[in-house]
Structure formats: structure tokens, C-alpha cells
């Protein structure tokens, strides 16, 4: 699992039955204090997240298939929840109530 900021949505004409009706989000992995890390990814939203939200993401195929309830689904990355706050070693690293707008890409 990892933390990510939702930086957009993805619309695709690809006809994959497991993705029918699913919302796809563009995810930028971040450290607990919000610094970008790793590759940008696309994930299936199961939490009702939107652009600007910080989310917790499952990035493992078997777990993703279990979340979708389809053992044959070709999925890996699934957004499980929207993060309210992150505390690390007793220090508040992120609080959605005080979060600033996302920095532009590039």
C-alpha cells in the first residue's frame, strides 16, 4: 500500500468488462509529508475520491481482485480510501482540512 494524491481522472474507450462503470484516477504517489515519489499510476476508485484528495492505494493484484470481487479481473491498483490525516512519530504530517492545492506537474 502507498499514499497518493489524486491529480486527475482517466477516460478510456478500452472495453474491458471488469472496468465497466469504474472510475479511473490518475495517482501521484507521495511520502507522508506530501513529497512526490515513484511513478504516476492509474487506479480504480473504490472510495469516491476526486482530484485533490490524498488517498490510500492498494497496489497488488490478488488484493485488487478481492476488492472487486472477481478472481479473473485484470487489475492491480485500487484506491481504498480517502485520507483524513497522517501522523508520523507523533507529528501531524498531513491534515486534509489544512491541505494546500496540489503543485502543478512538471
Residue frames relative to the residue before (quaternion, step in Angstrom):
aa qw qx qy qz dx dy dz
X 1.0000 0.0000 0.0000 0.0000 0.00 0.00 0.00
X 0.0063 -0.7867 0.6173 0.0094 3.51 -1.25 0.52
X 0.4780 -0.6211 0.5338 0.3174 3.53 -1.37 0.25
X 0.0300 0.7924 -0.6088 0.0231 3.57 -1.12 0.65
X 0.3448 -0.6683 0.6083 0.2538 3.51 -1.34 0.37
X 0.3764 -0.6927 0.5652 0.2430 3.56 -1.00 0.84
X 0.0954 -0.8315 0.5472 0.0108 3.56 -0.57 1.17
X 0.8123 -0.0943 0.0356 0.5745 3.59 1.22 0.09
X 0.4193 -0.6521 0.5546 0.3023 3.51 -1.36 -0.09
X 0.2866 -0.7400 0.5863 0.1630 3.54 -1.26 0.45
X 0.0891 -0.7654 0.6362 0.0367 3.53 -0.93 0.97
X 0.0326 0.8165 -0.5710 0.0787 3.55 -0.75 1.06
X 0.3963 -0.7167 0.5175 0.2479 3.58 -1.00 0.75
X 0.3910 0.7299 -0.4832 0.2843 3.61 1.25 0.03
X 0.2540 -0.7883 0.5486 0.1143 3.57 -0.82 1.02
X 0.1680 0.7537 -0.6066 0.1891 3.55 0.07 1.35
X 0.4830 -0.7134 0.4119 0.2968 3.62 -0.47 1.13
X 0.6574 0.5243 -0.3200 0.4366 3.63 0.95 -0.81
X 0.7060 0.4501 -0.2673 0.4770 3.61 1.16 -0.49
X 0.3960 0.7311 -0.4705 0.2956 3.59 1.27 -0.07
X 0.8482 0.1146 -0.1182 0.5034 3.56 -0.70 1.12
X 0.5501 0.6101 -0.3994 0.4071 3.63 1.25 0.02
X 0.3594 -0.6923 0.5787 0.2381 3.56 -1.17 0.64
X 0.1908 -0.7727 0.5982 0.0934 3.56 -0.89 0.98
X 0.1468 -0.8020 0.5775 0.0412 3.56 -0.89 1.01
X 0.3666 -0.6800 0.5900 0.2349 3.54 -1.19 0.68
X 0.1073 -0.8401 0.5311 -0.0246 3.56 -0.56 1.25
X 0.1582 -0.7549 0.6307 0.0853 3.55 -0.99 0.93
X 0.3484 -0.7470 0.5232 0.2166 3.64 -0.40 1.16
X 0.0654 -0.8023 0.5934 -0.0017 3.57 -1.03 0.86
X 0.5121 -0.5837 0.5277 0.3445 3.53 -1.36 0.34
X 0.7079 -0.4521 0.2990 0.4529 3.65 -1.17 0.21
X 0.7312 0.3950 -0.2505 0.4966 3.62 1.07 -0.60
X 0.6747 -0.5801 0.2667 0.3704 3.58 1.24 0.36
X 0.4908 0.6475 -0.4528 0.3673 3.61 1.19 0.14
X 0.5129 -0.6614 0.4568 0.3013 3.56 -0.89 0.98
X 0.0592 0.7830 -0.6143 0.0774 3.54 -1.05 0.85
X 0.8085 0.2657 -0.1821 0.4924 3.58 -0.98 0.70
X 0.6697 -0.5044 0.3904 0.3804 3.51 -1.41 -0.08
X 0.5062 -0.5988 0.5242 0.3323 3.55 -1.19 0.61
X 0.0979 -0.8102 0.5779 0.0038 3.57 -1.00 0.87
X 0.3475 -0.6717 0.6017 0.2570 3.50 -1.37 0.19
X 0.0088 -0.8138 0.5806 -0.0234 3.56 -0.88 0.94
X 0.4846 -0.6305 0.5231 0.3067 3.53 -1.26 0.51
X 0.3261 -0.7710 0.5207 0.1673 3.57 -0.77 1.06
X 0.0057 -0.7858 0.6180 -0.0240 3.56 -0.74 1.11
X 0.6576 0.5303 -0.2920 0.4484 3.60 1.29 0.17
X 0.4705 -0.6746 0.4515 0.3459 3.60 1.21 -0.13
X 0.3124 0.7697 -0.4951 0.2546 3.57 1.13 0.65
X 0.1240 -0.7838 0.6028 0.0839 3.53 -1.30 0.28
X 0.7398 -0.4012 0.2916 0.4546 3.53 -1.32 0.14
X 0.7673 0.3185 -0.2731 0.4850 3.55 -0.92 1.02
X 0.5888 0.5704 -0.3758 0.4321 3.61 1.21 -0.25
X 0.3024 -0.6730 0.6316 0.2380 3.53 -1.26 0.51
X 0.0819 -0.8323 0.5475 -0.0283 3.56 -0.79 1.04
X 0.3545 -0.6675 0.5967 0.2698 3.52 -1.35 0.23
X 0.1516 -0.8262 0.5426 -0.0061 3.52 -0.79 1.16
X 0.2695 -0.7098 0.6301 0.1631 3.53 -1.08 0.87
X 0.0525 -0.8114 0.5819 -0.0181 3.58 -0.76 1.03
X 0.5301 0.5825 -0.4086 0.4613 3.54 0.71 1.15
X 0.5274 -0.7165 0.3689 0.2691 3.56 -0.60 1.20
X 0.6890 0.4783 -0.3068 0.4499 3.60 0.74 -0.97
X 0.6543 0.5032 -0.3094 0.4721 3.58 0.95 -0.84
X 0.6370 0.5322 -0.3184 0.4578 3.58 1.01 -0.81
X 0.6495 0.5039 -0.3083 0.4787 3.57 0.99 -0.82
X 0.6402 0.5158 -0.3292 0.4644 3.60 1.02 -0.73
X 0.6327 0.5297 -0.3267 0.4609 3.59 0.99 -0.84
X 0.7135 0.4318 -0.2497 0.4920 3.59 0.95 -0.88
X 0.3936 -0.7452 0.4578 0.2832 3.58 1.23 -0.32
X 0.6429 0.4761 -0.3272 0.5030 3.58 1.17 0.58
X 0.3050 -0.7986 0.4889 0.1737 3.60 -0.27 1.23
X 0.6855 0.4632 -0.2884 0.4820 3.62 1.23 -0.25
X 0.4503 0.7204 -0.4421 0.2878 3.62 1.25 -0.17
X 0.3329 -0.7270 0.5709 0.1864 3.55 -1.03 0.90
X 0.3465 0.7252 -0.5129 0.3018 3.57 0.38 1.27
X 0.1246 -0.7798 0.6060 0.0954 3.52 -1.29 0.40
X 0.8133 0.2542 -0.0956 0.5146 3.56 0.72 -1.10
X 0.0427 0.8039 -0.5849 0.0994 3.57 -0.63 1.22
X 0.3449 -0.7069 0.5811 0.2089 3.58 -0.96 0.94
X 0.2161 -0.8257 0.5161 0.0714 3.56 -0.60 1.22
X 0.8242 -0.0927 0.0931 0.5509 3.59 1.02 -0.67
X 0.4394 -0.6410 0.5602 0.2869 3.51 -1.34 0.43
X 0.3800 -0.7517 0.5046 0.1894 3.58 -0.87 1.03
X 0.3224 -0.7334 0.5676 0.1896 3.58 -0.92 0.95
X 0.7713 -0.1897 0.1381 0.5916 3.56 0.92 -0.95
X 0.2361 -0.7354 0.6169 0.1509 3.54 -1.32 0.41
X 0.0574 -0.7738 0.6308 0.0067 3.55 -0.86 1.04
X 0.0148 -0.7944 0.6066 -0.0277 3.55 -0.88 0.99
X 0.8402 -0.0502 -0.0195 0.5396 3.58 -0.73 1.12
X 0.7283 -0.4568 0.2342 0.4539 3.55 0.94 0.93
X 0.6574 0.4790 -0.3087 0.4929 3.60 1.27 0.05
X 0.4230 -0.6968 0.5225 0.2501 3.55 -0.90 0.97
X 0.1854 -0.8120 0.5495 0.0655 3.57 -0.55 1.22
X 0.7970 0.0208 0.0318 0.6028 3.57 1.11 -0.69
X 0.0375 0.7593 -0.6485 0.0382 3.55 -1.06 0.83
X 0.4331 -0.7429 0.4395 0.2596 3.58 -0.45 1.18
X 0.6109 0.5674 -0.3566 0.4216 3.61 1.10 -0.56
X 0.7686 0.3199 -0.1683 0.5279 3.58 1.16 -0.58
X 0.4162 0.7344 -0.4607 0.2740 3.58 1.25 0.18
X 0.3961 -0.7015 0.5470 0.2276 3.52 -1.09 0.85
X 0.6519 -0.4696 0.3980 0.4429 3.55 -1.27 0.18
X 0.5757 -0.5982 0.4347 0.3488 3.54 -1.16 0.64
X 0.4953 -0.6313 0.5099 0.3100 3.54 -1.14 0.71
X 0.5265 -0.6394 0.4401 0.3468 3.60 -0.98 0.71
X 0.5406 -0.6099 0.4713 0.3370 3.54 -1.20 0.59
X 0.7388 0.4163 -0.3058 0.4329 3.53 -1.28 0.50
